[in-house]
Amino acid sequence: MTTPSKPLSYLTSKCAALYMDPNIRLQLYLRCPSFGTAHNNEAMRIRDLKVRPDNFEINGTIYSLGVITQYTDTPNPRSVVLDNAKGGIQEHVDIYGLPPRRTEDEEENVELDNGEIVSLRETIERMEQDDARRGIPGKPGNRIRIQRLNLKAEAYNMRINDTPPPYRHYLQLSISAGELVKTERVVFDKNFGIAREYIEKRVFGISKIRVENLQIGGDKYLTDWDNNIGFQHGPPRHEPLFQYTPQTDNVKPLLSIRSLEIGVLKVTGILTNALASLRPILSQVPLKTLKAVCHQRTFPEDPIVNTTEFCPINVLRNRPNDRIHIRFTFCQNEDFINLVNEWKQREIRIGTYYSIKDRYDDSITVIFRTLRNIPGAKFGENEETRLTAFPECIIVPMGNDTELNVYRTEPIEVERDSYSSIVKIKWQPRGYATANEDM
């Protein structure tokens, strides 16, 4: 005799929701209405959340929303097949697959569309001439690009003449985990931004999200050449959060989340934009780690940055953080000396320390030599170095009866890298380290 099943109580459902894999939890929520109350009122715990320009990823499962094109009477052209395979169009488009017209003036719209056609034809002509000059007409990569540009020019021409296009657009949601891919499509008849916000709210619109590791941006850091000419640009990005310049006034809360806790935050693009997306939703719990690149040699003055407990960033000037970790050494001796001189002018509390990870003896030697040449600096030892393989410590007098102790730790990742070390730069009371006049 089988025992009849009983529904879970509310408290039991909340407990199950808290410890359930977030992707399974979402599937259960969408299929089981009775689970909705517990789901909406219990925090969701996510180990790894990656928010990229064209998708977001939860613990290895990728959710991607895009507009794909499907020809009605003929097979899709090769360029369309490739674009669909990459997720389709990531912005709002009209029935022709083009950005909506910007004005209500029909004459002006036609003029703008004709201008786009001329520009596209000129680009195609240059590409064909370049291929012919190099003796490689019909280069495979260029064939696809030229076909894509021709189709776009034809779309503008159809829009000018009010001709129905030979294709339709569909809104596609893809969920992929490894080789397993699930796809859902509906006819695209709404604003893309509204559709994306709807998906975000379905996934993240609960009381609280707790993320152990959050990445905002692509998987590679944008390059800030020489820190003065701006980030290296790539494909156009329509979402303000991912654009290549600060867009703080236009950035929306991240993924339509209502309340968010973060352990480690990694930002691979403009940090200012990422902070703008987090500020309205981030809880008061400080970040454990911030990984980011600076834009034009500066980090924004922001409570999120200033309260970070462990901050691997490449700028130390004017930072109030008690602890900062840097993943590379300083290259310019003069800049390092100027930085130490700036520290002397500030009231930095005892116990504050910065650390630099490096595995090359030459680089570490440069740091020690640079600091040793600062007036008043001496070699010595302190309690933390005296019995280690690297007992040497640089002592630099600072303000308010404090001193800077700079020393090297023993290898920290022996199994993976027997040479890995940390250089610590720590504020101590004056006299904490013992100077060695013979060194």
C-alpha positions as CSV (number, residue, x, y, z in Angstrom):
1,M,0.0,0.0,0.0
2,T,1.5,3.3,-1.1
3,T,1.6,6.2,1.3
4,P,-0.1,9.3,-0.2
5,S,2.4,12.2,-0.9
6,K,2.2,15.2,1.3
7,P,3.2,18.7,0.2
8,L,6.2,20.3,1.9
9,S,5.4,22.8,4.6
10,Y,6.4,26.4,4.0
11,L,9.4,26.3,6.4
12,T,10.6,23.0,4.9
13,S,10.2,24.5,1.4
14,K,12.2,27.6,2.4
15,C,15.0,25.4,3.8
16,A,15.0,23.3,0.6
17,A,15.2,26.5,-1.5
18,L,18.1,27.9,0.5
19,Y,20.3,24.8,-0.1
20,M,19.1,23.9,-3.6
21,D,21.2,24.4,-6.7
22,P,20.0,27.8,-8.1
23,N,19.4,26.4,-11.6
24,I,17.3,23.5,-10.3
25,R,15.5,25.8,-8.0
26,L,14.5,28.0,-11.0
27,Q,13.2,25.0,-12.9
28,L,11.2,23.9,-9.9
29,Y,9.8,27.4,-9.4
30,L,8.7,27.6,-13.0
31,R,7.0,24.2,-12.9
32,C,5.6,24.1,-9.4
33,P,3.4,27.1,-8.5
34,S,3.1,26.0,-4.8
35,F,6.9,26.4,-4.5
36,G,6.6,30.1,-5.5
37,T,6.1,31.6,-2.1
38,A,9.1,29.9,-0.5
39,H,11.2,30.7,-3.6
40,N,10.3,34.3,-3.6
41,N,11.0,34.8,0.2
42,E,14.2,32.8,0.6
43,A,17.6,34.1,-0.5
44,M,19.1,32.4,-3.4
45,R,22.8,31.4,-3.0
46,I,24.9,31.4,-6.1
47,R,28.5,30.3,-6.1
48,D,29.5,31.9,-9.5
49,L,27.5,34.6,-11.3
50,K,29.0,36.0,-14.5
51,V,27.2,38.9,-16.2
52,R,28.5,39.4,-19.7
53,P,27.4,41.7,-22.5
54,D,25.5,38.9,-24.3
55,N,24.5,36.5,-21.5
56,F,24.7,35.7,-17.8
57,E,25.9,32.5,-16.2
58,I,24.8,30.9,-13.0
59,N,27.1,28.2,-11.6
60,G,28.2,27.1,-15.1
61,T,24.7,27.3,-16.7
62,I,24.5,30.1,-19.4
63,Y,21.3,32.0,-20.1
64,S,21.3,33.9,-23.4
65,L,18.6,36.1,-24.9
66,G,18.8,37.3,-28.5
67,V,16.8,38.1,-31.6
68,I,17.3,35.5,-34.4
69,T,16.4,35.8,-38.0
70,Q,14.6,33.1,-40.0
71,Y,13.9,33.3,-43.7
72,T,10.4,32.1,-44.6
73,D,10.8,30.6,-48.1
74,T,14.6,30.1,-48.5
75,P,17.4,28.8,-46.4
76,N,19.1,31.3,-44.2
77,P,22.2,32.9,-45.8
78,R,25.5,31.8,-44.3
79,S,26.1,35.1,-42.4
80,V,22.6,34.8,-40.8
81,V,23.3,31.2,-39.8
82,L,26.5,32.3,-38.1
83,D,24.9,35.3,-36.4
84,N,22.1,33.1,-35.1
85,A,24.6,30.6,-33.8
86,K,26.3,33.3,-31.8
87,G,23.0,34.3,-30.1
88,G,21.5,36.6,-32.6
89,I,20.9,40.4,-32.3
90,Q,21.4,41.8,-28.8
91,E,19.4,45.0,-29.2
92,H,15.9,46.2,-30.2
93,V,15.3,46.1,-33.9
94,D,12.3,46.6,-36.2
95,I,10.9,44.0,-38.6
96,Y,13.9,44.5,-41.0
97,G,16.4,43.8,-38.3
98,L,17.5,47.4,-38.2
99,P,17.6,49.9,-35.3
100,P,14.2,51.7,-35.1
101,R,13.9,55.0,-36.9
102,R,14.9,57.9,-34.8
103,T,12.4,60.5,-35.9
104,E,8.7,60.9,-37.0
105,D,9.7,62.8,-40.1
106,E,9.4,60.3,-43.0
107,E,11.5,62.4,-45.4
108,E,14.3,62.7,-42.8
109,N,14.1,58.9,-42.1
110,V,14.5,58.1,-45.8
111,E,17.5,60.5,-46.1
112,L,19.1,58.8,-43.1
113,D,18.5,55.3,-44.5
114,N,19.9,56.3,-47.8
115,G,23.0,57.6,-46.1
116,E,23.4,54.2,-44.4
117,I,23.1,52.4,-47.7
118,V,25.8,54.7,-49.3
119,S,28.1,54.0,-46.3
120,L,27.6,50.2,-46.5
121,R,28.2,50.2,-50.3
122,E,31.4,52.1,-49.9
123,T,32.6,49.7,-47.2
124,I,31.8,46.7,-49.4
125,E,33.7,48.3,-52.3
126,R,36.8,49.0,-50.2
127,M,36.8,45.4,-49.0
128,E,36.5,44.0,-52.5
129,Q,39.3,46.3,-53.7
130,D,41.6,45.2,-50.9
131,D,40.9,41.5,-51.6
132,A,41.7,42.1,-55.3
133,R,44.9,44.0,-54.5
134,R,46.1,41.2,-52.3
135,G,45.3,38.6,-54.9
136,I,42.8,36.8,-52.7
137,P,39.4,37.6,-54.1
138,G,36.6,36.0,-52.2
139,K,38.6,35.5,-49.0
140,P,36.4,33.3,-46.8
141,G,36.2,35.7,-43.8
142,N,35.5,38.7,-46.1
143,R,32.9,36.8,-48.1
144,I,30.8,36.5,-45.0
145,R,31.3,40.1,-43.9
146,I,30.5,41.4,-47.4
147,Q,27.3,39.2,-47.5
148,R,26.3,40.6,-44.1
149,L,26.8,44.2,-45.3
150,N,24.9,43.5,-48.5
151,L,22.0,42.0,-46.6
152,K,21.9,45.1,-44.3
153,A,21.9,47.4,-47.3
154,E,19.0,45.5,-48.8
155,A,17.2,45.7,-45.5
156,Y,17.5,49.5,-45.5
157,N,16.3,49.6,-49.1
158,M,13.2,47.5,-48.2
159,R,12.4,49.8,-45.3
160,I,12.6,52.8,-47.6
161,N,10.2,51.2,-50.1
162,D,8.0,49.8,-47.3
163,T,8.6,46.3,-48.8
164,P,7.8,43.3,-46.5
165,P,11.0,41.4,-45.6
166,P,11.5,37.8,-46.6
167,Y,12.2,36.8,-43.0
168,R,10.8,36.9,-39.5
169,H,12.5,37.6,-36.2
170,Y,12.1,35.4,-33.1
171,L,13.1,36.1,-29.5
172,Q,15.2,33.1,-28.4
173,L,16.1,32.1,-24.9
174,S,18.9,29.5,-24.7
175,I,19.9,27.7,-21.6
176,S,23.1,25.7,-21.9
177,A,25.0,23.6,-19.4
178,G,28.0,21.9,-21.0
179,E,26.8,20.1,-24.2
180,L,23.1,20.3,-23.1
181,V,21.3,23.2,-24.7
182,K,17.6,24.1,-24.3
183,T,16.0,26.6,-26.5
184,E,12.7,28.5,-26.4
185,R,11.5,30.8,-29.2
186,V,8.6,33.2,-29.5
187,V,7.7,35.6,-32.3
188,F,9.6,38.9,-31.7
189,D,6.9,41.6,-31.3
190,K,8.0,43.5,-28.2
191,N,10.9,45.8,-27.3
192,F,14.0,43.7,-26.7
193,G,14.9,45.6,-23.5
194,I,11.4,44.9,-22.0
195,A,11.8,41.2,-22.9
196,R,15.2,41.0,-21.3
197,E,14.0,42.7,-18.2
198,Y,11.1,40.3,-18.0
199,I,13.6,37.3,-18.1
200,E,15.8,39.0,-15.5
201,K,12.9,39.5,-13.1
202,R,11.8,35.9,-13.5
203,V,15.2,34.6,-12.6
204,F,16.4,37.2,-10.0
205,G,13.3,39.0,-8.8
206,I,13.2,37.4,-5.4
207,S,13.9,38.9,-1.9
208,K,17.7,38.5,-1.9
209,I,20.5,37.1,-4.0
210,R,23.8,36.0,-2.3
211,V,26.7,35.6,-4.7
212,E,30.1,34.3,-3.6
213,N,31.9,35.3,-6.9
214,L,30.4,38.0,-9.2
215,Q,31.9,38.9,-12.5
216,I,30.6,41.9,-14.4
217,G,31.9,42.1,-18.0
218,G,33.6,39.7,-20.4
219,D,36.0,37.0,-19.4
220,K,39.0,39.2,-20.3
221,Y,39.9,42.5,-18.8
222,L,39.5,45.5,-21.2
223,T,42.9,47.0,-21.9
224,D,43.6,50.5,-20.8
225,W,46.7,51.3,-22.9
226,D,49.0,53.6,-21.1
227,N,46.1,54.5,-18.7
228,N,45.5,57.6,-20.8
229,I,43.8,56.8,-24.1
230,G,40.9,54.9,-22.8
231,F,39.9,51.3,-22.9
232,Q,40.6,49.2,-26.0
233,H,37.3,49.1,-27.9
234,G,35.7,46.1,-29.3
235,P,32.3,45.2,-30.7
236,P,29.6,47.9,-30.2
237,R,27.8,47.5,-26.8
238,H,24.3,48.9,-26.5
239,E,23.8,48.2,-22.8
240,P,25.2,51.2,-20.8
241,L,26.7,48.9,-18.1
242,F,29.1,47.4,-20.7
243,Q,30.0,50.4,-22.7
244,Y,33.6,51.6,-23.0
245,T,33.2,54.9,-21.2
246,P,31.5,55.9,-17.9
247,Q,27.7,55.9,-18.3
248,T,26.6,56.2,-14.7
249,D,23.5,58.2,-15.3
250,N,22.1,55.5,-17.7
251,V,23.1,52.3,-15.9
252,K,20.2,50.2,-14.5
253,P,20.4,48.0,-11.4
254,L,22.2,44.8,-12.2
255,L,19.9,42.1,-13.6
256,S,16.8,43.7,-12.0
257,I,18.0,42.3,-8.7
258,R,16.3,43.7,-5.6
259,S,18.9,43.0,-2.9
260,L,22.4,41.6,-3.4
261,E,25.2,40.3,-1.2
262,I,28.6,39.8,-2.8
263,G,31.8,38.1,-1.6
264,V,34.2,38.6,-4.5
265,L,33.6,41.2,-7.2
266,K,35.5,41.1,-10.5
267,V,34.9,43.9,-13.0
268,T,36.6,43.6,-16.4
269,G,35.3,46.8,-17.9
270,I,34.6,50.3,-16.5
271,L,34.4,50.0,-12.8
272,T,32.3,53.2,-12.5
273,N,29.5,51.6,-14.5
274,A,29.6,48.4,-12.5
275,L,29.4,50.3,-9.2
276,A,26.4,52.3,-10.6
277,S,24.6,49.0,-11.3
278,L,25.3,47.7,-7.8
279,R,24.8,50.8,-5.6
280,P,21.0,50.7,-5.4
281,I,20.9,47.0,-4.6
282,L,24.0,46.1,-2.7
283,S,23.5,45.2,1.0
284,Q,25.7,46.8,3.7
285,V,27.9,43.7,4.0
286,P,31.3,44.8,2.7
287,L,32.9,43.0,-0.2
288,K,35.6,40.5,0.6
289,T,37.5,41.1,-2.7
290,L,37.4,43.5,-5.5
291,K,39.3,42.8,-8.8
292,A,39.3,45.5,-11.3
293,V,41.4,47.6,-13.7
294,C,41.7,51.3,-13.3
295,H,40.6,53.8,-16.0
296,Q,42.9,56.8,-16.5
297,R,45.0,56.0,-13.4
298,T,42.2,56.4,-10.9
299,F,39.6,54.5,-9.0
300,P,36.3,56.1,-8.1
301,E,35.7,57.4,-4.6
302,D,32.8,55.1,-3.7
303,P,31.7,53.4,-0.5
304,I,31.8,50.1,-2.2
305,V,35.4,50.5,-3.1
306,N,36.4,52.1,0.2
307,T,34.9,49.4,2.4
308,T,36.4,46.5,0.5
309,E,38.3,44.3,2.9
310,F,40.8,42.8,0.4
311,C,41.2,44.8,-2.8
312,P,43.5,43.6,-5.6
313,I,43.7,46.8,-7.6
314,N,46.6,48.5,-9.3
315,V,46.3,52.0,-7.7
316,L,47.3,52.8,-4.1
317,R,47.0,56.5,-4.1
318,N,44.5,58.1,-1.7
319,R,42.8,54.8,-0.9
320,P,41.3,54.5,2.6
321,N,41.3,50.7,2.6
322,D,43.0,49.0,5.5
323,R,44.2,46.2,3.2
324,I,45.0,46.1,-0.5
325,H,46.5,43.3,-2.5
326,I,48.2,43.9,-5.9
327,R,48.8,41.2,-8.4
328,F,52.0,42.7,-9.9
329,T,54.9,44.7,-8.9
330,F,55.6,48.4,-9.5
331,C,57.6,49.1,-12.7
332,Q,58.6,52.8,-12.2
333,N,60.9,53.4,-9.2
334,E,60.1,57.1,-9.2
335,D,56.4,56.5,-9.0
336,F,56.9,54.1,-6.1
337,I,59.1,56.6,-4.2
338,N,56.5,59.4,-4.9
339,L,53.8,57.0,-3.5
340,V,55.7,56.4,-0.3
341,N,56.2,60.2,0.1
342,E,52.5,60.6,-0.3
343,W,51.9,58.0,2.4
344,K,54.1,60.0,4.7
345,Q,51.7,63.0,4.4
346,R,48.6,60.9,5.3
347,E,47.4,59.5,8.7
348,I,47.5,55.8,8.0
349,R,46.6,53.7,11.0
350,I,48.9,51.0,12.5
351,G,48.0,47.6,11.1
352,T,47.2,48.8,7.6
353,Y,49.1,46.8,5.0
354,Y,49.4,46.3,1.3
355,S,50.7,43.2,-0.4
356,I,52.2,42.4,-3.8
357,K,52.3,39.0,-5.3
358,D,55.4,38.2,-7.3
359,R,57.4,35.1,-8.2
360,Y,60.5,36.7,-9.7
361,D,63.4,37.5,-7.5
362,D,64.6,40.3,-9.7
363,S,61.2,42.1,-9.4
364,I,61.2,41.8,-5.6
365,T,64.8,43.0,-5.4
366,V,63.9,46.1,-7.3
367,I,61.2,46.9,-4.7
368,F,63.7,46.4,-1.8
369,R,66.4,48.4,-3.6
370,T,64.0,51.3,-4.3
371,L,62.8,51.5,-0.7
372,R,66.3,51.1,0.7
373,N,67.3,54.3,-1.2
374,I,64.6,56.4,0.5
375,P,66.3,58.8,3.0
376,G,66.1,57.3,6.5
377,A,65.3,53.8,5.4
378,K,67.3,50.9,6.9
379,F,67.6,47.1,6.8
380,G,66.4,45.2,9.8
381,E,64.2,42.4,11.1
382,N,60.9,42.2,12.9
383,E,59.0,39.5,14.7
384,E,57.3,38.2,11.6
385,T,60.5,37.8,9.6
386,R,63.2,36.9,12.1
387,L,62.7,33.1,11.9
388,T,61.8,32.8,8.2
389,A,63.9,32.1,5.1
390,F,63.7,35.8,4.3
391,P,64.5,37.7,7.5
392,E,65.4,40.9,5.9
393,C,63.0,43.8,6.4
394,I,63.2,47.4,5.0
395,I,62.2,49.9,7.7
396,V,61.0,53.3,6.4
397,P,60.2,56.0,8.9
398,M,56.7,57.4,8.5
399,G,54.6,60.1,10.2
400,N,52.9,60.0,13.6
401,D,55.5,57.8,15.2
402,T,54.9,55.0,12.7
403,E,57.2,53.1,10.4
404,L,56.7,51.1,7.2
405,N,58.0,47.5,7.4
406,V,58.5,45.9,4.0
407,Y,59.4,42.2,3.8
408,R,59.0,39.0,1.8
409,T,57.1,35.9,2.8
410,E,58.1,32.4,2.2
411,P,56.5,30.6,-0.9
412,I,52.7,30.6,-0.4
413,E,51.7,28.1,-3.1
414,V,54.5,25.5,-2.9
415,E,52.6,22.8,-4.7
416,R,51.6,24.9,-7.6
417,D,54.5,27.4,-7.6
418,S,57.5,26.9,-5.4
419,Y,58.7,30.4,-6.1
420,S,55.5,32.3,-5.3
421,S,55.9,35.0,-2.6
422,I,54.1,37.9,-1.2
423,V,55.8,41.2,-0.5
424,K,54.1,42.9,2.5
425,I,54.1,46.6,3.1
426,K,52.8,47.1,6.7
427,W,52.4,50.0,9.0
428,Q,53.8,49.4,12.5
429,P,54.6,51.5,15.6
430,R,58.0,53.2,15.4
431,G,60.6,50.8,16.7
432,Y,58.6,47.6,16.0
433,A,61.4,46.4,13.7
434,T,65.0,46.2,14.8
435,A,67.4,48.0,12.5
436,N,70.6,46.2,11.6
437,E,73.4,48.7,11.0
438,D,75.6,46.0,9.5
439,M,73.2,45.3,6.6
